[in-house]
Amino acid sequence: MTRVNFGPVFQRLARQLGKTITEPAIVEDYFEALKDLPLEAVTEAADTLSKSATWFPKTSEWREAAALVHRKLLQRAVHEPRGEPWRHDCHDCEDTGWVQGLECPGDVTCGRPRPHAPHSYTRACPCRATNRTYLRHHHVGGGVS
C-alpha cells in the first residue's frame, strides 16, 4: 500500500462518517499505522467500518478491522484441507515403484543363481504398470502432471 492509494480510501471513510479531515499529518498518522497491511484489506475494513461505526475509528480500531480482513483473505487463498487422509495406491512400495527392505538369506530369493552371503535388496514393484501416482510422477518427458 502506498500513500497515494491510501489517501482516497481515508477520505472516503471520513466522508461516509461525516468528518472533514484536511490536516495532512492526520492522514499520515493513519497511513503509518496501516501501511504494512495490503490495500485490499484496509479498503474492505474501511467499507465495513463505514457501515457499522458511529464515529471515525482510531488507528488501532481500523488496524484491528483490517487485520481481521487480511486474515480472512489469507484463509481464502489457502486450499481446504483434505477431507480424507492420504492413502498410497500401493502399500508395498508406497508409490515409489521400488519394494525396499527385502532380505535375502543367501539363496536364490533375490534372483542371484549362485550361492552368496545374506544381504538386503530392493526390487521393482509389479504395480508400476498400473499405479496412477507412480505413472504421474514418472511420465516420460512430462514430469509431474
N, C-alpha and C positions, 0 to 999 in steps of 0.2 A: 504494500500500500504506500502511496506517495502523498505528499501534502496536497498536490494538485487534485488528485481524485478523491481525497478525503474531504476537502472543503465543501463541495456540493452536497455530500451526504450530511455533513454537520449542519449546513444552512437549511436544508430541507427539514431535518428533525426540529430545528429551532422554530421554523415557521409553523410546522404542524402542531407544536406545543405552545404556540403563541408568544414566542420570545423573539426579540430583536437583538442579536449579538453581533456587534460590529467591531469589537475590540480584537485585533489580530492575536494578542497574547493568549486570550481565552481559547481560541481555535487551536493555537499552537500547543497549549497545555493538554487539550483533549487528544490531539494528534500524537503527542509524545506518549501518552498513556495507552494508546491503542495501536501504535504503528507496527508492532510485531505480529498482529493478527491479520489474516487475509481480508482484503476489502469486501469480499463476498460475505464473510461472517459479520463484519462491522455494519454493512448495509442491511443485512437481514435483521440484525439485532436492533438497528435504528427503526426499521419498519415495525417490529414487534413493540418497541418502546413507544412509538408514536400512537399505537392503538391502546396501550394499557397505562402509560404513565400519566399522572396528573400534573407533574412538574418536570422541568428539564433535568435529566439524570446527572448524577455526579459521575466523574470519570470512573470510579470503582463500580458503579451500577451498570454503566454502559459496557465496561470491560467484562463484567460477570456475564451479562447477556450475550456478548459477542463470543466469549469463551465457550459458553454452552452451545451456541450455534456451530462454532468451529468443531467442537467435539462430535456433534451430530453429523456434520459434513464428512468428517474423517470416518465415522462409523459406516456411513453410506458407501464410502469408497472401498471399504474392505468387504471382500466376499463373505457370504454367510458361511458359517462352519458346516462341515459335512454332517448330514443327518444320520449317517451310519458310520461305524468305524471302518478304517481301511482294511481291506482284505486282499490277499495275494491271489492271483489266478492259479498259481501252482505253489503248494506248500513245500514241495521237495526242494525247489531251487529259489523260492521267493522271487520269482520272475527275473532272475539274473541269467537264466539259461545254463547254469552250472550247478550240479549237485556237489556240495562240498562236505568235507569232514568224513569221507569214507575211509575205512581201514581195511587194508589187505594183510592177511596173516602170513603172506609169503608164497601163496599158491597161485592159481590162475584167476582168482577173484577179480583182480584189476585188469585182466586181459593179457598180461605177460605170460607167454607159454613156458618159459624156463623157470626153474626154482630161483627164488630171490629172498631178500630179507623183508620182514614186515615193514609196512610204510603206510602213510596216509596218502590219499589221492583224491582227485576231482574228475568228474566225467560230465560230458554234455548231457543236459536233461532232455528226455524224449518229448517234453512239452513244447520245444522250440517251434515246431511247425504250426502249432495252434494257439500258443499263448499270446493273447492280444497285447498285453503290456510289453512282453519281450519283443514282439514284432514291431510295435510302435517305436520302441527305443532303438531298434537295430534295422530300421527300414533302410534299404540300400540306397545311398545317395541322398536321402532326405532328412536324416537325423530325427530328432523328436518332432512328432507332428500332433 
